[in-house]
Amino acid sequence: MKERQQSRMQRLDLNDLVEFNDRKFNAVVLVNEPDLRLVLLCLRAGQSVPEHSAAGSITVQAITGHATFYDGDGPCELFAGSLVRLEAGRPHRVEAHADTAILVTMVKTFQAVERPRESRETEPEIDLRLVQRSERHPLVFAAFDRLAVGESFIILNDHDPQPLRLQIEQMRGGEMNWEYIERGPDAFRISITRIAPPAGKVGPVSGGTEGSPVQIG
């Protein structure tokens, strides 16, 4: 008899995940896969998400409240149940007129994040092989937090820095694109790009060995 396959279905109740921050909009990352990202944006009345662009096509669905979604300078009113779709790379922003929860689904298109090789030659490069392990993650986070939307830098390492990637995705959810330029076996060169402005609480990265737990402020 064939063994019953284990279910990989994931169920989320968005109503239980809505959480507002009185100081700035709150971004709750629900799914963060190489080709798919789901983010629940929670905005108090009067809060806004600054203009930025995404590395893939997005759908924006209002769960509760009332907000205006701007595709460039073109406004679109969002109420509960409203949904808009936007192509990759188009600048957009959101302004909330009431306490609003919005589900953003981004499907990455690798063509959208791919850059010409000559443009990479101008990207700053950080050689982590020359940096003590305890200082690597804080160094990369500091460099990332200085980036404007659309800017990037390259890191070079002697192994695949997946713990670093997971920490950035945990602490800066929905803000980063991670693109391998060279993937081993002896050298790993990765381009890190800011694809969205800072969201939620941003704090320093603790030192310690690579892969140690992240503490926020």
C-alpha positions in Angstrom: 0.0 0.0 0.0 1.1 3.5 -0.8 1.9 5.6 2.2 -0.5 8.5 2.7 1.3 11.7 1.8 1.5 14.3 4.6 -0.6 17.4 3.9 1.4 20.6 3.2 -1.6 22.8 3.4 -1.2 25.9 5.5 -4.2 27.8 6.9 -4.1 31.3 8.2 -6.8 33.5 9.7 -6.1 37.0 8.6 -8.5 38.5 11.2 -6.3 37.0 14.0 -3.1 38.4 12.4 -4.1 42.1 12.1 -2.0 44.1 14.4 -1.6 47.9 14.3 1.3 50.0 15.4 0.4 53.6 16.5 3.8 54.9 15.4 4.1 53.5 11.8 2.5 50.9 9.6 3.1 47.3 10.5 4.1 44.6 7.9 3.4 41.0 8.9 5.2 38.6 6.6 2.9 35.5 6.1 4.8 33.7 3.3 8.3 34.3 2.1 9.4 31.9 -0.6 11.9 32.4 -3.4 9.1 33.1 -5.9 6.2 34.2 -3.7 5.7 36.6 -0.8 2.5 37.4 1.1 2.5 40.4 3.5 -0.3 41.7 5.6 0.0 45.5 5.9 -1.8 47.1 8.9 -2.1 50.9 8.8 -3.7 53.2 11.3 -5.8 56.0 9.9 -3.4 58.6 8.6 -0.5 56.3 8.1 1.0 55.6 4.7 3.5 53.4 2.9 6.0 55.5 1.0 6.4 55.1 -2.8 8.4 52.1 -3.8 8.4 49.3 -6.4 8.3 45.6 -6.2 10.5 42.9 -7.8 7.5 41.1 -9.1 3.8 41.5 -10.0 1.6 42.2 -7.0 -2.1 42.0 -6.0 -3.3 44.3 -3.3 -6.5 43.3 -1.5 -8.2 45.4 1.2 -9.3 43.2 4.1 -10.8 46.0 6.3 -10.9 49.8 6.3 -10.4 52.4 3.6 -7.2 53.4 1.8 -6.1 55.0 -1.4 -3.6 53.0 -3.5 -1.5 55.1 -5.9 0.0 53.7 -9.1 2.4 56.5 -9.7 0.1 59.5 -9.5 -3.1 57.5 -10.3 -5.3 56.9 -7.3 -7.6 53.9 -6.7 -9.9 53.7 -3.6 -9.7 50.5 -1.6 -12.5 49.2 0.6 -13.0 45.8 2.2 -13.1 43.3 -0.7 -11.4 45.6 -3.3 -8.4 44.2 -5.2 -5.9 45.8 -7.6 -3.1 44.2 -9.6 0.2 45.9 -10.6 3.0 44.9 -12.8 6.5 44.5 -11.5 8.7 47.5 -11.2 5.9 50.1 -11.1 6.2 52.7 -8.3 3.2 52.7 -5.9 2.2 53.9 -2.4 -0.7 53.6 0.0 -2.5 56.1 2.2 -4.9 54.9 4.9 -8.1 57.0 5.7 -9.3 54.5 8.4 -7.6 51.7 10.2 -6.9 49.4 7.3 -5.6 45.9 6.7 -4.3 45.0 3.2 -3.0 41.7 1.9 -0.2 42.1 -0.6 0.7 39.1 -2.8 3.9 39.4 -4.8 4.9 36.8 -7.4 8.6 37.4 -8.3 9.6 37.5 -11.9 13.2 36.9 -12.2 13.4 39.1 -15.3 12.2 41.9 -13.2 15.1 41.7 -10.7 17.8 40.6 -13.2 20.2 43.4 -14.0 22.8 43.8 -16.7 26.2 42.5 -15.8 27.8 45.9 -16.4 25.5 47.5 -13.8 26.8 45.0 -11.2 30.3 46.3 -11.7 29.3 49.6 -10.0 27.7 47.8 -7.0 29.7 48.1 -3.7 31.1 44.7 -2.7 31.6 43.4 0.9 34.1 40.5 1.2 32.8 38.7 4.3 35.8 36.3 4.1 37.9 39.1 5.6 35.5 39.9 8.4 35.3 38.1 11.8 32.2 35.9 12.0 30.8 37.8 14.9 30.8 41.0 12.9 29.4 39.7 9.6 25.7 40.0 10.2 25.8 43.4 11.9 28.0 44.7 9.0 25.6 43.5 6.3 22.5 44.8 8.2 24.2 48.2 8.6 24.9 48.3 4.9 21.4 47.2 4.0 19.7 49.8 6.3 21.6 52.6 4.4 20.1 51.6 1.1 17.4 53.5 -0.7 14.7 51.6 -2.6 16.3 50.2 -5.7 19.9 50.4 -4.4 22.0 47.3 -3.8 25.4 45.9 -2.9 27.2 42.5 -3.3 28.5 40.2 -0.5 31.2 37.6 -1.1 31.5 34.6 1.1 33.2 31.2 1.3 29.9 29.4 2.0 26.2 29.9 1.3 25.1 32.4 4.0 21.6 31.1 4.5 21.4 32.0 8.2 22.1 35.6 7.2 19.4 35.5 4.5 16.9 34.1 7.1 17.8 36.8 9.6 17.3 39.6 7.0 13.9 38.1 5.9 12.9 37.9 9.6 13.9 41.4 10.6 13.4 43.2 7.3 10.5 41.1 5.9 9.4 42.2 2.4 12.2 44.7 2.0 15.0 42.6 0.4 15.7 40.8 -2.8 18.5 38.1 -2.6 20.0 37.2 -6.0 22.9 34.7 -6.5 25.5 35.9 -9.0 27.9 33.1 -8.1 26.9 30.0 -6.2 29.9 27.9 -5.0 31.4 25.6 -4.5 34.3 27.8 -3.2 32.8 31.3 -3.5 29.3 32.7 -3.1 28.6 36.1 -4.5 25.1 37.5 -3.8 23.5 40.8 -4.7 21.3 42.3 -2.0 18.7 44.9 -3.2 16.3 47.0 -1.2 12.9 46.6 -2.9 10.7 48.3 -0.3 11.1 51.0 2.4 11.6 50.1 6.0 8.5 48.7 7.8 7.8 47.9 11.4 10.3 48.1 14.2 13.9 48.1 13.1 16.6 47.3 15.7 20.2 46.5 15.8 21.5 43.0 15.1 23.3 41.3 18.0 26.8 40.0 17.6 27.8 36.4 18.2 28.5 33.5 15.9 26.9 33.3 12.5 23.4 31.9 12.7 22.8 32.9 16.3 19.3 34.1 17.2 18.3 37.7 16.3 17.2 40.0 19.0 15.2 43.2 18.1 15.9 46.2 20.2 
